[in-house]
Amino acid sequence: MNLAFIVKTPTLISSLAVLLLAPHHPLSAMEAETPQALAITDMPSPATHANDTLPYLTTEDGQLFMSWVRTDDPSSGHTTMYWSRWNGKTWADPQKIVSHADMFVNWADFPKIALNGKLVAAAWPQMLGSGTYAYGLRLAVSRNGGETWQDPIWLHTDTSPTEHGFVSMAPLADGTLAAAWLDGRAMGAAGHGGGGHDHHGEGSMHLLYRTIGLEGLGPEQTLDERTCECCNTAIATRDRDVWVAYRDRSDGEIRDIVVTHRTDTGWSTPRAAQKDDWKIMGCPVNGPALAARGQNLALAWFTAKGQPQIKLALSTDGGRQFRVADSLEDGVIGRVDVRLTPTNEVILLWVAEKDGRQQPRIAGWNLTGRKLWGPIGLDSIPTGRGGGFPRLAMTTSHLFIGQRATEGKGVRVMALPLDRGKITAPKKKAE
């Protein structure tokens, strides 16, 4: 079968769609089971315009929030970032966060929101220069739950015309937000002459971290001085603890997923949950997903040494030890997301490709690594980059899924109820 995923190389002028020719393999035990129907229902969507795209879901105090962007004028690139809150019955009227002609609209590096009490932060990519990928992360902060917004600022101190992006944010117990992003300040000019992701300077991409608070930004910290250039980061928090997952890059071009953990004593040495030893000469644009609940962590990622796979690793000791619970191989192209339910059921979302169609799928495991249900195939998304990255969010009562709709219908939002904190798949009928 032909499995297509996007690779961005540091030397080529334009992005390449690389076809991995892989022999047919039997389905894994997880995928060999008959899919079970779940009570997934369509919700109203606040983003139904044909040009609405790039949904991002998050929750705060039991409420669901969604951000998205709308390209108002494709010829000029003028774009607006919106957000809305679901009150359990209806969406609030969409509110504009920013409207700008210089917003960098990208299928993989999309705007995000995060909340912690009255603190709301919105971050989006915005151009820093004339190069295709010379952009930074613009940040708008609200101190009153989004009623009003302060003037936007740069999330990072560096404003050189290089790539800064792929931010991830999560709340901390002190009322601030943790933020991690990729920072190309050491790489030289990015994308002059049409290169961008594919034509970096001589330096390496860095991973940076700082906090966002009601009174301003905390100091920048460099967590890694050589990372993959354009795979999304992932962040999870518990009280004051922070875990950041990202795709590392060795001198020998091994690009495996690693995790670093911050406690009161500082940051741990980044460590792989499993050494895949995937050697690839460019960025696969396929970062990890990470979820935490208490001492329990779920980490998911895409790799393709020999055979494209999605791996799920679990930890019950705060990330000191991970155990790979499953490996999915059936037509996977990545774009993972993961959540832990209140009863520590692990919900994994990924995108697979079959017969030229791209389909999000979900499945559930427990913390011992036993599959509980799935995979369940959702409705298809637009093919190629147009489908973007479907996203998950969770409250105590529901799992929510946001994805790009087909046929120019904007963003689709779905809900799956939780039964006493877990997802109950219907029992199979006795034969």
Summary of the structure (lengths in Angstrom):
residues: 431
radius of gyration: 20.2
end to end distance: 33.4
largest distance: 65.5
contacts: 1480
relative contact order: 0.15
helix: 3%
strand: 50%
